[in-house]
Amino acid sequence: MKHRSHPGISQRLKRAEGHLRSTIQMIESGRPCLDLAQQLHAVESAISNAKKELIHDHMEHCLDAMEPKKALKEMRALSKYT
């Protein structure tokens, strides 16, 4: 199921992919560790924000439509990813 937020999440992940590619190139070219740590932080943050947005969107649009027992089960499953 595609949600209105999916294109934005996809953009965030593509940005993270670019940061990751850049980080790999930086490692291979021998850039300072501080620069690498900063770049890895950007990758991690982009992925974390994409995950949060996906989970929140799912909670708003999918869980509301489920029967309460099924929604609770799904919330428990989602909680391991937060």
N, C-alpha and C positions, 0 to 999 in steps of 0.2 A: 504494500500500500504506500503510495507516494503522498507526502504531506507538503503543505505550503513551505515548511522550513527546510525541506530536503535540498533545494538548490543552494541555499545559504550554507548549509552544513557541508555540502560538496565543495563549495568554494573554500571554506575553512580548511578542509582536508587537502585540497590541492595546494593551498598556501603552505601547509605543514610539509607536504611532499617536497615542495621547492626548498624549504628550509633544511629538510633532511638531506636532500641532494647537495646543497651548499655545504652542509656540515661534513659530509663525506669527502668532498673536494678539499675542504679546509684541513681535515685530518691528513689526507694524502699529500698535501703540500707543506705540511709541517707547521701550521699556524699555532700560535700560543694557546695553551690550555684554557686560559681565561676567555678567549674569544670562542673557543669550542663550547665551553660550559654555557656561555651566553646564548649561543646558537641552539644548543640542545634544549635549553630552557624555553626558547621560542617554539620549538617543535612540540615539546611536551605540553605547553600551555595551549597551543592551537588545537591539539588533539583532545585535551581535556575539555576545552570549551565546546568543541563539536559534540563530544559525548554528552555533556550536560544539556545542551540544546536538544539533542535527539531524545534523551530521556524525558525532559520536561514536555516536549511536544507530544511524545507518546502518552504521557500521563494525561495531558489535556484532551487529546483527541481520540484516543483509543480506549483508555480505561473507563472514561465516562460512559461509553457505549456498552460496556460489559455488565453482566450481572455481578452483584457485589462479591460473591464468593470467588468467582473467576478473577475479578479485578484484584482482590486481595492476594490471591496466589501469584498473579503476574507482578504485583508490587514487590512481593518477597523475592521473586526471581530477579527483578531489576535492581534490588537493593545491593546485590553482590557486585554490581558494576559501578557503584557510586563511590 
